[in-house]
Amino acid sequence: MYNSRIIHLSDLHFEDINEDKRVHVFESDAEEAKRNVQIEQHKKIRDLLVESVKKLTDELKFHKTYVVLTGDLAYHGTRKEYAMVKKFLTDLKRQIHYKDAFFCPGNHDLRRPTYLRDFFELQYIGIRTEDSAAVETVENMVRNEHERRFLMKSMQEYYKFADKETKKAPRNRKTELYRVYRILEGNLKVNVISLNSSFLYHKQLPYYGYLTEDQVHRAFGTVHEGKTGDSKEFNIILLHHPLEAQLSAKRAEITECFNENAHLILAGHDHFF
């Protein structure tokens, strides 16, 4: 991006300790104490992260800086946790003066009501076994705006936060399971494509996410609107689950689409140290 850079962060897992106590059943006081220590350690790591990013940006000078967070901003998807993410980004912006921030949701940003869990478990199992009826059910849901709104309710706190925090307006309607942003860098059009691979997540198979063909093709349809033959474009995909962590029902088709259209893919989910 010419004299611009991207700071890629992921899986920050901001945790509301009160919500953590509500959803976890601890077998002993020692187990609960261990969990509290983990939460405190996570906080210290995030504080060190701001310092590390500041040091890096001071050493390498660029004209503009953008920040991307590829999912699991929160741990339980609560409003309080996104307030904590907001404070983190405010501190980070004070240190490195970034121009804008872009996001995609992760499985921990999902807060699904109990009454919906059985339905999503059936669809998830069906897609995991590549059952054609389950695949078509989910594809049809994503094609329908009313059904998409239904799906997005489980991530309403995430979307309230992310849509407000990103200053650049998306090129698509906010009732879609994707966001497309365009940044102009000289004569280069940089498209940031945020995809939702977490809307179908189920704890039975915690590693896997799912992208529908419709979501991906609609996103790139938005990217290509008004494109001319001589325009220079650079497409950056943001998604939480990397391709190897996508359920296999549509993985080949999605991979082919990415190979044809994407220049850079930024993902999270895998916690490697």
C-alpha positions as CSV (number, residue, x, y, z in Angstrom):
1,M,0.0,0.0,0.0
2,Y,2.8,2.4,-1.1
3,N,3.8,4.3,2.0
4,S,1.1,2.8,4.2
5,R,1.2,-0.2,6.5
6,I,-1.2,-2.6,8.1
7,I,-0.9,-3.7,11.8
8,H,-2.6,-7.1,11.9
9,L,-3.9,-8.2,15.3
10,S,-6.2,-11.1,16.2
11,D,-7.9,-13.1,19.0
12,L,-7.5,-10.5,21.7
13,H,-10.3,-12.2,23.7
14,F,-11.3,-9.3,26.0
15,E,-13.1,-11.0,28.9
16,D,-15.8,-9.8,31.2
17,I,-14.9,-11.6,34.4
18,N,-18.4,-11.4,35.8
19,E,-19.8,-13.0,32.6
20,D,-17.1,-15.6,32.8
21,K,-18.2,-16.6,36.3
22,R,-21.8,-16.8,35.1
23,V,-21.1,-19.2,32.2
24,H,-18.3,-21.4,33.7
25,V,-19.1,-24.1,36.2
26,F,-16.0,-24.5,38.3
27,E,-15.4,-27.8,40.1
28,S,-13.3,-26.2,42.8
29,D,-12.0,-22.9,44.2
30,A,-8.6,-23.7,42.8
31,E,-10.0,-24.1,39.3
32,E,-11.7,-20.7,39.6
33,A,-8.5,-19.1,40.9
34,K,-6.6,-20.5,38.0
35,R,-9.1,-19.1,35.5
36,N,-8.8,-15.6,37.2
37,V,-5.0,-15.8,36.9
38,Q,-5.4,-16.6,33.2
39,I,-7.6,-13.6,32.7
40,E,-5.2,-11.3,34.5
41,Q,-2.3,-12.7,32.4
42,H,-4.3,-12.0,29.2
43,K,-4.7,-8.4,30.3
44,K,-0.9,-8.0,30.9
45,I,-0.2,-9.5,27.4
46,R,-2.5,-7.0,25.8
47,D,-0.8,-4.1,27.6
48,L,2.6,-5.4,26.4
49,L,1.2,-5.7,22.9
50,V,0.5,-1.9,22.8
51,E,4.1,-1.3,23.9
52,S,5.4,-3.7,21.2
53,V,3.4,-2.2,18.4
54,K,4.5,1.3,19.5
55,K,8.1,0.3,19.4
56,L,7.7,-1.3,16.0
57,T,6.0,1.7,14.4
58,D,8.6,4.0,15.9
59,E,11.4,2.0,14.2
60,L,9.7,1.7,10.8
61,K,8.3,5.0,9.6
62,F,5.3,5.1,7.3
63,H,2.9,7.8,6.1
64,K,-0.3,6.0,7.1
65,T,-1.1,3.1,9.4
66,Y,-4.2,0.9,9.4
67,V,-5.1,-1.6,12.0
68,V,-7.1,-4.9,11.3
69,L,-8.4,-7.3,13.9
70,T,-9.5,-10.6,12.5
71,G,-12.0,-11.8,15.0
72,D,-12.4,-12.9,18.7
73,L,-12.2,-9.3,19.8
74,A,-14.4,-10.3,22.8
75,Y,-14.7,-13.6,24.7
76,H,-18.4,-13.8,25.4
77,G,-19.6,-11.1,22.9
78,T,-21.0,-8.8,25.6
79,R,-21.3,-5.0,25.4
80,K,-18.9,-4.6,28.3
81,E,-16.2,-6.6,26.5
82,Y,-16.5,-4.3,23.4
83,A,-16.1,-1.3,25.7
84,M,-12.9,-2.9,26.7
85,V,-11.8,-3.4,23.1
86,K,-12.7,0.3,22.5
87,K,-10.4,1.4,25.3
88,F,-7.6,-0.8,24.0
89,L,-7.9,0.8,20.5
90,T,-8.1,4.3,22.0
91,D,-4.8,3.6,23.9
92,L,-3.3,2.1,20.7
93,K,-4.4,5.1,18.6
94,R,-2.9,7.5,21.1
95,Q,0.4,5.6,20.7
96,I,0.6,5.0,16.9
97,H,-2.0,7.5,15.5
98,Y,-3.5,4.9,13.0
99,K,-5.9,6.2,10.4
100,D,-8.6,3.6,10.6
101,A,-9.4,0.1,11.9
102,F,-11.1,-2.8,10.2
103,F,-12.6,-5.9,11.7
104,C,-14.2,-9.3,11.0
105,P,-16.1,-11.4,13.6
106,G,-14.8,-14.6,15.3
107,N,-16.6,-17.4,17.0
108,H,-16.1,-15.7,20.4
109,D,-18.0,-12.6,19.1
110,L,-21.0,-14.8,18.7
111,R,-23.6,-14.7,21.5
112,R,-26.4,-17.0,20.4
113,P,-29.6,-17.2,22.4
114,T,-30.3,-20.6,23.9
115,Y,-33.4,-21.2,21.9
116,L,-31.5,-21.0,18.6
117,R,-28.8,-23.5,19.6
118,D,-30.6,-26.7,18.6
119,F,-31.4,-25.3,15.1
120,F,-27.8,-24.3,14.4
121,E,-26.5,-27.6,15.8
122,L,-28.6,-29.5,13.2
123,Q,-27.4,-27.3,10.3
124,Y,-23.8,-27.4,11.5
125,I,-23.8,-31.2,11.7
126,G,-25.4,-31.4,8.3
127,I,-22.8,-29.2,6.7
128,R,-20.0,-31.0,8.5
129,T,-21.2,-34.3,6.9
130,E,-21.8,-32.4,3.6
131,D,-25.5,-33.1,3.6
132,S,-26.9,-31.3,0.6
133,A,-30.2,-30.3,2.2
134,A,-28.3,-28.6,5.2
135,V,-25.9,-26.8,2.8
136,E,-28.8,-25.5,0.7
137,T,-30.8,-24.4,3.8
138,V,-27.9,-22.3,5.0
139,E,-27.1,-20.9,1.5
140,N,-30.8,-19.9,1.2
141,M,-30.7,-18.2,4.6
142,V,-27.7,-16.1,3.5
143,R,-29.4,-15.1,0.2
144,N,-32.5,-13.8,2.1
145,E,-32.2,-10.3,3.8
146,H,-34.7,-11.2,6.5
147,E,-32.9,-14.4,7.4
148,R,-29.5,-12.6,7.4
149,R,-30.9,-10.2,10.0
150,F,-31.9,-13.2,12.0
151,L,-28.4,-14.6,11.7
152,M,-26.7,-11.3,12.7
153,K,-28.8,-11.0,15.9
154,S,-26.4,-13.4,17.5
155,M,-23.6,-10.9,16.8
156,Q,-25.4,-7.7,17.4
157,E,-23.0,-6.3,20.0
158,Y,-20.1,-7.0,17.6
159,Y,-21.7,-5.3,14.7
160,K,-22.7,-2.3,16.8
161,F,-19.1,-1.9,17.8
162,A,-17.4,-2.6,14.5
163,D,-19.7,-0.6,12.3
164,K,-19.2,2.4,14.6
165,E,-15.5,2.0,15.1
166,T,-14.5,1.8,11.4
167,K,-14.7,5.3,10.1
168,K,-14.7,4.4,6.5
169,A,-18.2,3.7,5.3
170,P,-18.8,0.3,3.7
171,R,-19.7,0.0,0.0
172,N,-22.4,-2.5,0.7
173,R,-25.6,-2.5,2.9
174,K,-25.1,-3.4,6.5
175,T,-27.6,-6.2,6.3
176,E,-25.0,-8.3,4.5
177,L,-22.7,-10.9,6.2
178,Y,-19.7,-9.1,4.7
179,R,-18.3,-5.5,4.6
180,V,-16.3,-4.0,1.7
181,Y,-14.3,-0.9,2.2
182,R,-12.2,1.0,-0.4
183,I,-9.1,2.9,0.4
184,L,-7.4,5.1,-2.2
185,E,-3.6,4.9,-2.2
186,G,-2.5,7.2,-5.1
187,N,-3.9,5.5,-8.2
188,L,-4.3,2.2,-6.4
189,K,-7.7,1.1,-5.1
190,V,-7.3,-1.1,-2.0
191,N,-10.4,-3.1,-1.2
192,V,-10.7,-4.4,2.3
193,I,-13.2,-7.3,2.3
194,S,-14.4,-8.5,5.8
195,L,-16.1,-11.9,5.7
196,N,-18.1,-13.6,8.5
197,S,-17.0,-17.2,8.9
198,S,-18.4,-17.6,12.4
199,F,-22.2,-17.2,12.0
200,L,-22.7,-21.0,11.9
201,Y,-20.2,-21.8,14.7
202,H,-21.1,-24.6,17.1
203,K,-19.1,-25.8,20.1
204,Q,-19.4,-29.4,19.0
205,L,-16.7,-28.7,16.4
206,P,-15.0,-25.6,17.8
207,Y,-12.2,-25.4,15.2
208,Y,-14.3,-25.0,12.1
209,G,-16.0,-22.0,10.5
210,Y,-18.1,-21.7,7.4
211,L,-18.3,-19.3,4.4
212,T,-21.2,-19.6,2.0
213,E,-20.7,-19.2,-1.8
214,D,-23.3,-16.5,-1.8
215,Q,-21.6,-14.4,0.8
216,V,-18.2,-14.6,-1.0
217,H,-19.6,-14.0,-4.5
218,R,-21.8,-11.1,-3.3
219,A,-18.7,-9.5,-1.6
220,F,-16.6,-9.7,-4.7
221,G,-19.5,-8.5,-6.8
222,T,-19.4,-5.4,-4.6
223,V,-15.7,-5.1,-5.2
224,H,-16.0,-5.3,-8.9
225,E,-18.8,-2.8,-9.3
226,G,-17.7,0.1,-11.5
227,K,-14.3,-1.6,-12.2
228,T,-12.6,-0.6,-15.4
229,G,-10.0,-2.4,-17.3
230,D,-7.2,0.0,-16.5
231,S,-7.9,0.4,-12.8
232,K,-5.3,-0.9,-10.4
233,E,-6.8,-2.8,-7.4
234,F,-5.5,-4.7,-4.4
235,N,-7.9,-7.0,-2.6
236,I,-7.4,-7.8,1.1
237,I,-9.6,-10.5,2.7
238,L,-10.2,-10.4,6.5
239,L,-11.7,-13.6,8.0
240,H,-11.4,-15.3,11.3
241,H,-11.1,-19.0,10.2
242,P,-8.3,-19.7,7.8
243,L,-9.1,-21.7,4.7
244,E,-7.9,-25.0,6.3
245,A,-10.4,-24.3,9.2
246,Q,-13.4,-23.9,6.9
247,L,-15.9,-26.8,6.8
248,S,-15.3,-28.7,3.6
249,A,-18.7,-28.5,2.0
250,K,-17.8,-25.3,0.0
251,R,-14.1,-25.0,0.7
252,A,-12.9,-25.9,-2.9
253,E,-15.2,-23.3,-4.4
254,I,-14.3,-20.6,-1.9
255,T,-10.5,-21.4,-2.4
256,E,-10.9,-21.0,-6.1
257,C,-12.6,-17.7,-5.7
258,F,-9.9,-16.4,-3.4
259,N,-7.2,-17.6,-5.8
260,E,-8.8,-15.6,-8.6
261,N,-9.6,-12.4,-6.7
262,A,-7.5,-12.0,-3.5
263,H,-4.0,-10.6,-3.2
264,L,-3.7,-10.9,0.6
265,I,-5.6,-12.9,3.2
266,L,-5.4,-12.1,6.9
267,A,-6.9,-14.6,9.3
268,G,-6.9,-15.5,13.0
269,H,-8.3,-18.3,15.1
270,D,-5.1,-20.5,15.3
271,H,-3.2,-19.5,18.4
272,F,0.4,-20.0,17.5
273,F,3.2,-18.6,19.7
